[in-house]
């Protein structure tokens, strides 16, 4: 199947273990060409059980030790605003699963600020937005070079909660409606811990590929609503859309309510 097209498609694996391996395979397949050509690529990571499982599968993949990680930049779609060594942080899980096991420059790992780094939640969100802007596309003008607001991620990984939240964009909350900032503070999160930082929907949707990875029967309803075109205010996963591809990678348990015509057996 051609890479082009923005229709949402579903790729089904038998179980969660096979799902993680399948996504890791596709990660190297999709980024292999640009990386071999020496092009800088940007990847947004997610947390959660499946997000970490994918990274662990990527670390154990045969390509991991020969891949040129020097041109890969890792970011996060959201982060829990807790101490930098807290196991609640998405980047702690990602470091254990993948980042500590590959040869990648430390400057290519763009962690969101932590609560013990001397800044408040709003300041931390603004700092991450500023870091994103430093890697945005640039345009030469008569008065100098203008930098865009954020890089376009080659792949943006997202988990999906049973309530259909993505990143830390939860249903029927103000954060899902914000379009004038790249990263925002989240307070009183419906899922603990209460303070978080999240990318906004425009950043997610400027990605070339949005890959949503979810497993388990408890995710079936959220997946069904996302595919049915529900309002993204109430079903944030329905509003996630890559510029080239939007793929839901799921296991059979999560795919219970997926119409057969949406299942892609070739991607």
C-alpha positions, -999 to +999 in steps of 0.1 A: +000+000+000+013+035-008+026+056+021+005+085+010-029+093+022-043+105+054-071+079+060-069+062+094-060+025+091-057-003+116-029-029+117-036-059+139-012-082+157-022-114+175-011-101+210+008-074+228+042-090+224+038-095+187+024-059+185+056-044+200+078-064+177+057-054+147+059-017+154+097-019+161+101-036+127+082-008+110+101+019+129+134+007+114+118+002+080+103+037+078+133+055+091+160+034+075+161+053+042+163+089+057+189+078+082+211+061+056+209+093+036+221+112+066+189+132+071+180+144+105+148+127+117+126+136+147+106+111+167+081+118+195+079+091+221+050+081+244+050+063+278+028+035+291+031-002+289+029-005+251+050+026+245+078+012+266+074-023+251+079-010+216+111+008+227+124-024+243+116-044+211+135-017+192+165-021+214+165-058+209+160-055+171+190-067+149+192-032+134+197-014+167+234-016+169+241-006+133+215+021+130+230+056+128+214+072+159+235+103+155+208+118+131+178+108+153+163+132+178+139+119+204+112+141+220+082+133+242+045+138+235+039+143+272+056+140+306+047+137+343+060+167+362+077+149+390+113+144+400+137+136+372+145+101+387+108+092+394+097+059+378+065+078+369+084+097+342+080+085+306+117+093+299+129+070+328+111+041+312+124+050+277+160+053+290+158+018+305+142+003+275+161+019+247+181+051+252+207+036+275+213+007+251+221+026+219+249+049+208+231+083+206+245+118+214+230+131+247+220+163+229+197+143+206+175+134+236+151+162+244+136+154+278+108+176+292+118+195+324+113+178+357+099+191+389+133+191+407+150+213+381+142+246+395+113+258+374+075+258+378+051+239+357+042+268+333+078+278+330+087+242+322+061+240+295+073+272+280+109+260+281+100+229+261+081+249+236+113+270+231+134+239+227+110+227+200+112+260+182+150+257+180+146+227+158+117+239+137+120+246+100+138+278+091+131+303+063+154+329+051+140+364+049+153+398+041+158+405+078+173+371+087+164+335+093+130+328+108+125+295+127+093+277+128+075+268+160+085+231+161+100+203+140+077+180+121+081+146+136+088+118+112+070+095+136+049+106+165+041+077+188+009+079+209-007+057+234-045+057+238-062+055+272-095+037+279-110+072+280-094+079+245-069+104+258-036+109+239-004+123+254-019+143+283-048+156+263-078+144+282-115+144+271-135+177+275-106+197+290-091+230+278-058+215+267-073+197+238-085+230+224-052+250+226-038+258+192-015+288+199+012+270+219+034+240+213+035+227+248+012+234+278+009+227+315-017+203+327-030+206+362-055+183+381-050+156+355-078+130+357-051+104+358-023+107+384+001+123+388-018+155+386+008+178+370+020+172+335+034+188+304+019+179+270+023+188+234-007+203+218-028+189+190-013+212+162+022+198+170+010+162+170-009+167+137+021+183+119+038+149+122+044+130+090+032+098+106+011+094+137+013+059+151-011+051+179-002+019+197-028+002+220-035-033+233-062-049+254-099-053+254-103-023+276-091-001+247-117-015+222-143+012+229-118+041+227-105+027+194-140+023+180-149+059+188-116+072+174-123+055+141-159+065+140-150+102+137-162+113+172-155+148+183-119+152+193-129+174+222-146+144+238-125+117+221-090+131+217-077+100+199-102+109+171-083+141+165-049+126+160-039+127+123-006+125+106+001+144+074+010+113+055-003+084+075-024+077+106-020+042+118-036+024+148-013-005+157-034-028+179-037-064+192-067-086+185-083-078+218-084-041+211-096-047+175-129-063+185-150-034+172-130-024+141-148-027+108-130-051+085-126-025+058-104-004+080-079-032+087-048-028+066-030-061+060-002-046+039+013-017+058 
